């Protein structure tokens, strides 16, 4: 089994945590311009296992859990946590890639709608609002402060640690999320997959 990706990707990290817990024989291969073409979506992570290729982190984690006899998103509450964390993560990555650092940068973004109704400035502001509202919702979640962690919690931890690594989301005053992140950072499968190792 081979997982292709980059160490800084929070999506790759979730797959790496699942694989580290699995006891399965696997390896991580840093994706290159040559290997990215093997992904059906030209994105990471993707996993190959013989003739099987999987191209979405949630499917990869499910496959790994099934192959190792572990559970995956067994409750609606955990699946909802996974979905909200993924939605916030997708939005945060999108905002990060837009490379708009502050209000001065935002002032340089053109205004006005295109023929399809797209306004880049309004879009950016809406994405920032989605992150803020999503983080507030995640702050209200009941979380574990010790293992075993669920896949919803692992996805949340990947979001929070990526946000800290990239300095993209302000967690000031989010005591529940900060405590959760501090605790899960001591868990070996999560600590060993930190992007700055």
N, C-alpha and C positions, 0 to 999 in steps of 0.2 A: 504494500500500500504506500503510495507516495502523495504527499500533500505539497502542492505548489503555492507559494505565496511570498510575502515579505514580512519580516518580524514586526514592523510597525503597524500593520493592519489589525484593527480590532476584530474583524471578521475572521481572519486567519488565526488570530489568537484564540478565539473560542474553539475553533476546530483543533488547535494544538492542545488546549486544555483537555478536551474530550479524548483525544488520542493518547495523551499522557496518562489518563485515568483508565484507559481501555485494556492495557496489557497486550494489545495487538502489535504485530511487527509492522513498523512504519518508519518513514523518514520524511524530513522536510527538505524540499529543494527550493532554493531561492529562484523565483521566476526571472526569466530573462526575455529579451525581445524575441529570441528564438523559441522559447517554450510557451510564451503566452498564447501563441497560435493554437495550442492544444486545447485551450479553454473554449467551449462553445459560445461563451459570452465575451471573450477577451478580457476577463476580469479575474481577480483572485478573491478568495481561494478557489482552487479546483483540486479535485482528488482523483487519482487513478488507482484502480484495483483490478489488475488484469485488463479485461476489455471494457470494464465499466469506467465511465468518467462522470463525475458529479461536479456541478458548477455553482452551487449556492451553499453558503455556510450553514444555513439551517438544515438543509438536506444532508450535508456532509456530517454534521453532528448527529442527526437522527440515524444515519447509516452506521456510524461508529458505535453509537449506543446499542443499536440492534445487534451488530456483529459481536459485541462484547457482553450481551445479555443484561445491559443496564437500561434503566427507565429513561424516558424522554418526554418532557412536558406532560406529566400525568394528570395535572389538574387544570381546570379552566383558569384559575387564578395565576398559576405559573405561566400558562400560555399567554395570558393577557400581559403579564409582566414582561415576558420575552418580546411580545409585539410592540408594546409601548417603548421599551428600551431600544428596540431595533428602529422604530420610527424616528425617535430622537437621534439615534446614531446616524441614520441615513441623512437626516436633515443637517446635523452638525458637520458631517463630512462634506456635504454639498456646500455649506457656507464656508468651511475652511478652504475648499478648492476654489471658491470665488475670489479668494485673496483680497478681501476688503477688510482692512485691519481696524479702521477707526472712522470717525465721522468725516474727517478730511478726505479719506479714500471714498467714502460713500457720496460725498459731494461731487466727486468726479464721474460718478456713474450716470449715464444719460437717463433722462426721464422721458416720459411719453410712451404711448403704447405702439406696438408694431401692428402690422395688418392682422395678426392673429390675436391681438389684445394683450400681448406680453409687455410688461413694464419692468425692466431690470431692478430699478430702485425699490419699487413696491414689492417685487418678488423677494428681494433680499430682506427687507424689513419684515415681511410675513414669515420667512423662514426663521429669523431670529425670535419672533414671537412664538412660533411653534416650539422652539427649543425651550424657551422660558416656561411656557405652560406645561410642556412635557416633563421638565425637571421638577416642577411643583407637584405634578401628579405622582412622579416616582418617589418624591420625598415622603408622601403619605403612605406608601406601601409598607406592609409588614414584611420585614426582611430577617433573614437568619444572620446571626453574628458569630456563627461557628459552623464548621462542616457537619454534615454533608450539605453542599450547596446544590440548588436546582439549576437547570439550564437557563431558566429565566433570570436567576440571580447571577449566573456566570455571564450572561449577555449584558446585564446591567453593569457588572464590574468591568467588563471589557470597554463599555461606553465610558464609564467614569474615569478609568485609568488612562484611556486614550485622550479624553478631554484634558486631563491633568498634564499628560505628556505633551500635547499640542497647545496647551493653554488656551482652550477654546470656550470653555463653559465655566462661569463663576459659580462655585458651590458655597459661597459665603452664606452662613445662616442655615445651611442645609445639614443640620446635625445628624439626622438619620442616615443620609447618604454618605456623609463623611465618616461616620463611625463604621458603617458597612464596608466602605472601601478600605479603611485602615485595617479592619479585621481580615478581609479576604486577601489582602496583600501579604499576609503571613502564611497563607495556605500554600504549601509547596507547588502544586500544579499551576497555580496562578503566578506565584513569585518567579518560578523558573521560566515562564513565558513572557516576562516583562520585555517591552520593546527596546529598552536601552541596555540589555545584556550583551 
